[in-house]
Amino acid sequence: MRVDAAYVEEKIGIEADSKRWHATDVRFEDDREKRARAAALGWTILAVTYRQVTTRPAWVGRTVAAARDAARRAS
C-alpha cells in the first residue's frame, strides 16, 4: 500500500488529496478501497487536502501530532 507520507511505527498514513488527482469516480473508489484495506491492517489514514497542506500547514501538523500521540498512548 502506498500513501503520500507515513509514520510506520504508529501505523499512520497521510494522504494529501487534490481535485486534480482524486476527483474522478474511479480514483474516488480506489481511494476508499485503499483506506479500507489500511484500516483492516490497523492503520489510520489521515486524509487532508492539498489546499490544507499549503494554506494551513500548522493545522495539518497539529492534526498529525495528535494522531501520533493517540497511537502511542494506545500501544
N, C-alpha and C positions, 0 to 999 in steps of 0.2 A: 504494500500500500504506500502510495506517495502523497505527501502533504507539503504545503509550502514551507513550513517550519515545524520542528518538533523538539520536545523535551522528553527524550526516550525514557529516562529513569522514572519520570512521573506519569508516563503514558498520556501526554498531552500533545495534540496536534493542532496546528493553527492553519486555517485556510483563509486567504485573503481573496474574496470573490469580487469580480468586476462584471459589469454587464457585458463587456466585450467578450469574455471567455465563458461566462456561465449563464447566459440569457436564453439559449435555445432549449427547447423541450428535452432534447437528448442529453445535453450537459446537465440540465436540472435533475433529470432522472439519475444520471451517473453519479452526481454529487450526493444525492440522497442514499444511493446504494453504498457508496464508499463510506459514508458516515455511519450507516447501519452496520456494515462489516467491522468498522473500527470499534463501535460500541460493543459489539458481540465479543470483541477481543479485550475489552476492558479499557479502551482508550476513550478519552474525552477530546472531542474536536471543537475548538473554538472557531466559529465562523464570524469573520469580520469582513467589512467591505474594503476595497481598495481606497475608497474615499475616506473611511475612518482611519486607516493607516496613515494616509497622507495629511489629513486635516486635524485629526485628534490622536496623535501618537501617545500622548500622556495617558489618555483613557485606555487605549489598547494595552499599553504597558501595565497599567494598574489591573486591568482585567486578567491579563496573563499571569501576573504575580499572584493575584488572589486565587486563581485556579491552581497554580503550583503549590501555594501554601495549603490549600484544601487537600490536594493529593498527598502531600507529605503527612498531614495530620491523619489521613485515612489509612495510611500504610503502617 
